[in-house]
Amino acid sequence: MFFMLSKRTFIYLLTALGYFLFFAGNVEAARIGDISEMSIGEQTARFFSFQDPAVRYAVIGSILLGITCGLLGSFIVVRKMALVGDTLSHAVLPGVALGFMWNMTKNPIAIFIGATIAGLIGTAVVNLIKQTTRLKEDTALGMVLAGFFAVGICMITMIQQLPTGNVSGIDKFLFGQAAAIGKDDLILMATVTVLTLLIVGIFYKEFLVSSFDAGFARVAGFPVQVLHYTLMLLLAFAVVISLQAVGVVLVSAMLITPAAAAYLLTDRMHKMIWLAAGFGMLAGLVGAFFSFLGPSLPTGPFMVLGASAVFATAFFFGPKHGVTTRWWQQRSRAKRMNRENTLKSIYHVLEDRAFKGESVSLEELKIRRAESFEEAHQRARELAAHDLATFDAKKSQIYLTPDGWQRACEIVRNHRLWELYLTNAVQFAADHVHEDAEKIEHVLGDEVVREIEKRLNYATKDPHGRDIPGLRDVEKGKRMDGAPAETIGYGRRT
């Protein structure tokens, strides 16, 4: 297995990637955005036809970038090292300038080596500041980020003042331009992507353990420091290969945002990795597409906007942690608790009259819940809508259904058992347990209830001397005094 993916599938992916790289380089590249005189519809059709070499370069580069950044970004997020990625992305800028000055051309290898060295020096400076001063890591990261970036800006400004500086394209490293990606860049990106996949795939278990519990990993004999610096080296590689498409300013967003979106959608690391890689590829395609629509539009900002849109979707609509989802769950939970409190009130009304009669009037419910007649009427309608009761509006009478009676018994039983447990086991005063039981009664599961009953030796009275509904009352729908459940209002009424 390779992150839960078969080796055969992984080989197919690498083969397909090599196929695209080979055919992408057979035609001279045309720059993205040079066909802005077309309509948006025509440009869209042309983009997705992938007939332009520049589009193929941009798409393949986006896929490679998404895979690498998504994979490494996942580890960065779970290790809480987001600022490290941002610092690295800014610290490499002087190395980019030095790599360009090596032979005054955008040689991918020279720029890669220079940027990687600059990134590693920046990381070393951060560690040196941490070890030799009282400053915290975030302070050291902020200082290195600002200092190295300032040096890089100065060097790029000097390069642009040279006779060939304005046409050098070195400024594209600030905000990214997918159209500037060439065949050599793709080969370098593919090499780094494959290297990252292989290293993380082989040492996945070690990276996983050290990311979530470094102390345990160290005790278990894992080379934690070696793993950390290996991850930093791969991160530096990822930052460097992303510069051409995203730019120095925004590359950290491609490392963090897709991984953060994936983090909100799953609790499994291997799923998070693949989701982050997919989101990164999607954001890359969005950036390449929008930069295709106009001349000289930067790719990086559009990529980041695409990643931010994915994160916003996960943030608001994620199945577990989404804001909208949680709001809906809380709203549904509150409504359920209100219905259960109404059932409990109906049970209390019946209990107060020794279960004589098969219905409860709205007037009785209103008095019991200290609500208005309209509110009691609404409560009755809600119970009827959920098949927990039938409501005779003409007579203003409520009849519990079998499900309603069963749930009412469960809620009352949970409440009184918890009160008795707090009184006996925790030594709470009997007059101080009601409010706590009001909350816990809605969430106690059957197994917990069985355990509490066992510990209380199957008590039948609560601390106030009231009967605790037994298992028969809950499961068989019996009255407290043993009479058939039908006499309590079971069955439909018209």
C-alpha positions in Angstrom: 0.0 0.0 0.0 1.1 3.6 -0.7 -1.1 5.9 1.4 -3.8 3.2 1.0 -3.3 3.3 -2.8 -2.1 0.2 -4.7 1.4 0.2 -6.2 -0.1 -0.6 -9.6 -2.2 2.5 -9.5 0.8 4.6 -8.4 2.8 3.2 -11.4 -0.1 4.1 -13.7 -0.1 7.6 -12.4 3.6 8.1 -12.9 3.4 6.6 -16.4 0.6 8.9 -17.4 2.5 11.8 -16.0 5.6 10.9 -18.1 3.4 10.6 -21.1 2.0 14.1 -20.7 5.4 15.5 -20.1 6.8 13.9 -23.2 4.1 15.1 -25.5 3.9 18.5 -23.9 7.4 19.3 -24.9 7.1 18.4 -28.6 5.6 21.8 -29.6 6.9 25.3 -28.9 5.0 26.9 -26.1 2.6 29.8 -26.7 2.0 32.1 -23.8 -1.2 31.9 -21.9 -3.5 34.9 -22.4 -2.3 35.8 -25.9 -5.7 35.1 -27.4 -7.7 37.5 -25.3 -9.6 38.8 -28.4 -11.7 35.6 -28.3 -15.0 35.5 -26.4 -15.0 33.9 -22.9 -16.8 30.9 -24.3 -14.3 30.4 -27.1 -11.4 30.8 -24.7 -13.0 28.3 -22.3 -13.4 25.7 -25.1 -9.9 26.3 -26.3 -8.5 25.9 -22.7 -10.1 22.6 -22.1 -9.2 21.3 -25.5 -5.5 21.5 -24.3 -4.4 22.2 -27.8 -2.1 25.0 -26.7 1.3 23.8 -25.4 1.3 26.6 -22.8 -2.0 25.3 -21.4 -0.6 21.8 -21.3 2.5 23.0 -19.4 0.3 25.0 -17.0 -2.1 22.1 -16.3 0.7 19.5 -15.8 2.6 22.0 -13.6 -0.6 22.6 -11.6 -1.1 18.9 -11.1 2.5 18.4 -9.9 2.3 21.4 -7.7 -1.0 20.3 -6.2 0.4 16.8 -5.4 3.6 18.0 -3.8 2.1 20.9 -1.8 -1.0 18.9 -0.7 1.2 16.0 0.5 3.7 18.1 2.4 1.1 20.7 3.5 -0.8 18.0 5.3 2.2 17.3 7.5 2.8 21.0 8.0 -0.7 21.6 9.2 -0.9 18.7 11.6 2.6 19.7 13.0 1.3 23.3 13.4 4.2 24.7 11.3 2.2 26.9 8.9 4.5 29.9 9.6 7.5 27.8 8.7 6.2 27.3 5.2 5.6 31.0 4.9 9.1 31.8 6.1 10.7 29.4 3.7 8.7 30.8 0.8 10.0 34.3 1.4 13.5 33.2 2.4 14.2 31.5 -1.0 13.9 34.8 -2.9 17.6 35.8 -2.5 18.5 32.4 -3.8 16.3 32.9 -6.8 18.1 36.1 -7.6 21.5 34.5 -7.1 20.5 31.6 -9.3 19.5 34.0 -12.0 22.7 36.0 -11.7 24.8 32.8 -12.2 24.6 33.1 -15.9 21.9 35.9 -16.2 19.3 33.5 -17.5 16.3 31.7 -15.9 18.1 28.4 -15.7 15.8 26.1 -13.7 18.6 24.1 -12.1 20.6 27.1 -11.1 17.6 28.8 -9.6 16.5 25.6 -7.9 19.9 25.2 -6.3 20.2 28.8 -5.2 16.7 28.9 -3.8 17.1 25.6 -1.9 20.3 26.8 -0.4 18.7 30.1 0.7 15.8 28.3 2.2 18.0 25.9 4.2 20.1 28.9 5.4 16.9 30.6 6.5 15.9 27.5 8.4 19.3 27.3 10.0 19.1 31.0 11.1 15.8 30.4 12.7 17.2 27.5 14.7 20.2 29.5 15.7 18.1 32.3 17.0 16.0 29.9 19.0 19.0 28.1 20.5 21.1 31.2 21.4 18.5 33.7 22.5 15.3 33.8 24.6 13.2 34.6 21.6 10.3 32.2 20.7 10.1 30.4 17.3 7.4 32.6 15.9 9.6 35.7 16.5 12.6 34.1 14.9 10.4 33.0 11.9 9.0 36.5 11.5 12.5 38.1 11.5 13.9 35.7 9.0 10.9 36.1 6.7 11.1 39.8 6.6 14.9 40.0 6.4 15.4 37.5 3.7 12.5 38.8 1.7 13.8 42.3 1.9 17.2 41.2 0.6 15.6 39.3 -2.2 13.5 42.3 -3.3 16.6 44.5 -3.3 18.5 42.0 -5.5 15.6 41.6 -8.0 15.4 45.4 -8.2 19.1 45.5 -9.1 18.6 42.8 -11.7 15.8 44.7 -13.4 18.0 47.8 -13.6 20.4 45.8 -15.8 20.2 46.3 -19.6 18.4 42.9 -20.0 16.6 43.0 -16.6 13.2 44.2 -17.9 12.8 41.2 -20.2 14.4 38.7 -17.9 11.1 37.5 -16.5 12.6 37.4 -13.0 9.6 39.5 -11.7 7.3 36.5 -12.4 8.7 34.8 -9.3 6.9 37.3 -7.1 3.3 36.5 -8.1 3.7 33.6 -10.4 2.9 33.1 -14.1 2.0 29.6 -15.4 2.7 30.8 -18.9 6.4 31.1 -18.0 6.6 27.4 -17.2 8.8 25.5 -19.7 9.8 22.0 -20.4 12.8 22.1 -18.1 10.7 23.5 -15.3 8.2 20.6 -15.7 11.0 18.0 -15.6 12.3 19.6 -12.4 8.8 19.7 -10.9 8.2 16.1 -11.8 11.5 15.0 -10.3 10.7 16.7 -7.0 7.2 15.3 -7.0 8.3 11.8 -7.5 11.1 12.2 -4.9 8.6 13.5 -2.4 6.1 10.7 -3.1 8.8 8.0 -2.7 10.4 9.4 0.5 7.1 10.0 2.2 5.7 6.8 1.0 8.6 4.7 2.3 8.7 6.5 5.6 5.0 7.2 6.0 4.7 5.5 9.3 7.7 7.3 10.8 6.4 10.7 9.5 3.0 10.0 10.8 4.0 9.0 14.3 6.5 11.9 14.7 4.0 14.4 13.4 1.3 13.5 16.0 3.5 12.5 19.0 7.2 13.4 18.7 7.9 12.3 22.3 6.5 8.8 21.7 8.3 8.5 18.4 11.6 9.5 20.1 11.0 6.8 22.8 10.1 4.2 20.2 13.5 4.8 18.5 12.4 6.8 15.5 15.0 9.4 14.2 12.8 12.3 14.9 15.4 15.0 14.1 16.3 13.3 10.8 12.7 13.1 9.9 12.1 16.7 10.7 15.0 18.0 8.6 14.1 15.6 5.8 10.6 17.2 5.8 12.1 20.6 5.8 14.3 19.8 2.8 11.3 18.4 0.9 9.4 21.5 1.9 12.2 23.7 0.5 12.0 21.7 -2.7 8.2 22.2 -2.9 8.5 25.9 -2.3 11.1 26.3 -5.1 9.2 24.3 -7.7 6.1 26.3 -6.9 7.7 29.7 -7.4 7.2 29.8 -11.2 3.5 29.2 -11.0 2.4 30.7 -7.7 5.2 33.2 -6.7 7.1 33.8 -3.6 4.4 35.9 -2.0 1.6 33.3 -2.2 3.3 29.9 -2.3 2.7 29.4 1.4 -1.1 29.6 0.7 -0.8 26.6 -1.7 0.9 24.7 1.1 -1.5 25.5 3.8 -5.0 26.2 2.4 -5.7 22.9 0.5 -4.4 21.0 3.5 -6.4 23.1 5.9 -9.6 22.4 3.9 -8.8 18.7 3.9 -8.2 18.8 7.7 -11.8 20.0 8.1 -13.2 17.1 6.1 -11.6 14.0 7.5 -9.9 12.7 10.7 -7.7 10.2 8.8 -4.2 11.3 7.7 -4.1 9.2 4.5 -7.5 10.7 3.4 -6.3 14.1 4.3 -3.2 13.8 2.1 -5.2 12.7 -1.0 -7.9 15.4 -0.4 -5.2 18.1 0.0 -3.5 16.9 -3.2 -6.8 17.0 -5.0 -7.7 20.4 -3.7 -4.2 21.7 -4.7 -4.6 20.4 -8.2 -8.1 21.9 -8.5 -6.8 25.3 -7.3 -3.9 25.1 -9.8 -6.3 24.4 -12.6 -8.5 27.3 -11.6 -5.4 29.6 -11.5 -4.2 28.4 -14.9 -7.7 28.8 -16.4 -8.3 32.4 -15.3 -4.8 33.5 -16.2 -5.6 32.1 -19.7 -8.5 34.5 -20.1 -6.5 37.7 -20.2 -3.0 38.9 -21.2 -0.4 38.8 -18.5 -2.8 37.9 -15.7 -0.8 36.4 -12.8 -1.5 32.7 -12.0 -0.6 32.7 -8.3 -3.4 34.9 -7.0 -6.1 33.0 -8.9 -4.7 29.7 -7.6 -4.9 31.0 -4.1 -8.4 32.3 -4.7 -9.4 28.8 -5.9 -7.8 27.2 -2.9 -9.6 29.7 -0.6 -12.9 28.9 -2.3 -12.4 25.2 -1.5 -11.5 26.1 2.1 -14.6 28.3 2.4 -16.8 25.4 1.1 -15.3 23.0 3.6 -15.5 25.6 6.4 -19.2 26.3 5.9 -20.5 23.0 4.5 -18.1 20.3 5.8 -20.1 17.2 7.0 -18.5 17.2 10.5 -16.8 20.6 11.2 -18.7 22.9 8.8 -20.2 26.0 10.4 -23.5 25.5 8.6 -23.5 21.8 9.4 -22.8 22.4 13.1 -25.5 25.1 13.2 -28.0 22.8 11.6 -27.0 20.0 14.0 -27.3 22.3 17.0 -30.7 23.5 15.7 -31.9 20.0 15.2 -30.6 19.0 18.6 -32.4 21.9 20.3 -35.7 21.0 18.6 -35.3 17.4 19.6 -34.6 18.3 23.2 -37.7 20.6 23.2 -39.8 17.7 21.9 -38.4 15.4 24.5 -39.1 18.0 27.3 -42.7 18.2 26.1 -43.0 14.4 26.3 -41.6 14.5 29.8 -44.1 17.2 30.8 -46.9 15.1 29.4 -45.6 12.1 31.4 -45.5 14.2 34.5 -49.1 15.4 34.0 -50.3 11.8 33.6 -48.2 10.8 36.7 -49.7 13.5 38.8 -53.1 12.1 38.3 -52.0 8.5 38.7 -52.2 7.8 35.0 -56.0 8.1 35.0 -57.3 9.2 31.6 -55.7 8.7 28.3 -55.0 12.3 27.2 -53.5 15.6 28.3 -55.2 18.9 27.6 -53.4 21.9 26.2 -54.3 23.7 29.4 -52.6 21.1 31.5 -49.5 21.2 29.3 -49.5 25.0 29.3 -49.5 25.1 33.1 -46.9 22.4 33.5 -44.5 24.1 31.1 -45.3 27.6 32.2 -46.0 28.6 28.6 -48.7 30.4 26.7 -51.6 28.6 25.1 -50.1 29.3 21.7 -46.7 27.8 22.7 -48.4 24.7 24.1 -50.4 24.4 20.8 -47.2 24.6 18.8 -45.6 21.9 21.0 -48.5 19.6 20.4 -48.3 20.1 16.6 -44.5 19.4 16.7 -45.1 16.1 18.5 -47.8 15.1 16.0 -45.5 16.0 13.1 -42.9 13.5 14.4 -45.4 10.8 15.1 -44.8 11.1 18.8 -48.4 12.1 19.6 -51.8 12.7 18.0 -53.5 16.0 18.5 -57.2 16.6 18.6 -57.4 20.3 17.9 -61.1 20.6 18.4 -60.9 19.2 21.9 -57.4 20.5 22.6 -56.3 17.0 23.7 -53.0 15.3 23.2 -52.6 11.5 22.9 -49.2 9.9 23.0 -48.4 7.3 20.3 -46.4 4.1 21.3 -43.2 5.8 20.1 -44.1 8.9 22.1 -44.8 7.0 25.3 -41.6 5.0 24.9 -39.4 8.1 24.5 -41.2 9.8 27.4 -40.4 6.9 29.7 -36.8 6.9 28.5 -36.4 10.6 29.2 -38.0 10.4 32.7 -36.0 7.2 33.5 -32.7 8.8 32.4 -33.4 11.9 34.5 -34.3 10.1 37.7 -31.6 7.5 37.4 -29.0 10.3 36.9 -30.4 12.2 39.9 -30.1 9.0 42.0 -26.6 8.3 40.8 -25.4 11.8 41.6 -27.0 11.6 45.1 -25.7 8.1 46.0 -22.4 7.8 44.1 -21.2 11.4 44.0 -22.9 12.6 47.3 -24.6 15.5 45.7 -27.5 17.0 47.7 -30.9 15.9 46.4 -32.0 19.4 45.7 -28.8 20.1 43.6 -29.1 17.4 41.0 -32.1 18.5 38.9 -30.4 21.0 36.6 -27.5 18.5 35.8 -30.1 15.8 35.1 -32.0 18.1 32.8 -29.0 18.2 30.5 -27.7 14.7 30.7 -31.1 13.0 30.2 -31.1 13.7 26.5 -27.7 12.2 25.7 -27.5 9.0 27.9 -27.2 5.9 25.8 -28.7 2.5 26.5 -25.4 1.0 27.6 -24.7 3.8 30.0 -28.2 3.5 31.4 -27.9 -0.3 31.9 -24.6 0.3 33.7 -26.1 3.0 36.0 -29.1 0.7 36.7 -26.7 -2.1 37.6 -24.7 0.1 40.0 -27.8 1.4 41.6 -29.0 -2.2 42.1 -32.0 -1.6 39.8 -33.6 1.0 42.1 -37.2 1.9 41.6 -37.3 5.3 43.4 -35.5 8.5 42.7 -34.0 10.7 45.5 -37.4 12.5 45.8 -39.4 9.2 46.2 -40.9 9.2 42.7 -41.1 6.0 40.6 -38.4 5.4 38.0 -39.9 3.9 34.8 -38.5 0.4 34.4 -37.4 -1.5 31.3 -40.8 -2.9 30.8 -42.4 0.5 30.6 -39.8 1.7 28.1 -39.7 -1.4 25.8 -43.2 -2.9 26.1 -45.2 0.3 26.4 -46.8 -0.7 29.8 -48.3 1.7 32.2 -46.6 2.3 35.5 -49.3 0.3 37.3 -49.2 -2.5 34.7 -52.3 -1.5 32.7 -52.2 -1.9 28.9 -50.5 0.9 27.0 -53.6 1.5 24.9 -55.3 3.2 27.8 -52.8 5.9 27.8 -53.7 7.2 24.4 -51.9 4.8 22.1 -53.2 4.8 18.5 -54.4 7.5 16.2 -57.1 10.0 17.0 -59.0 12.1 14.5 
